[in-house]
């Protein structure tokens, strides 16, 4: 605790004992929601692999389709978002299902080459 009187005005904003700063908890991932809806891991992996090998235009068409199953559209939208933003975070849950959890490789000189 800081005993500096300059910070006394912040005392009222401190967490009380037993109080959490994140009452709603961690948000559920797409994959968790899909599993709760009854989709199995192998089925999600198969659909992910199908989308992964589509062209940009095919993914775009699938994501905007009103006749495709919602699960395929969700996966296509994740890939489309990853493409637009250049962010791996959108497709990371699907890649973990398909390829498993990544393990960082530490070379003999101590450098982490997985980043």
Secondary structure, 3 states (H helix, E strand, C coil): CCCCHHHHHHHHHCCCCCCCCCCCCCCCCHHHHHHHCCCCHHHHHHHHHHHHCCCHHHHHHHHHCCCCCHHHHHHHHHHHHHHHHCCHHHCHHHHHHHHCCCCCCECCCCCECCC
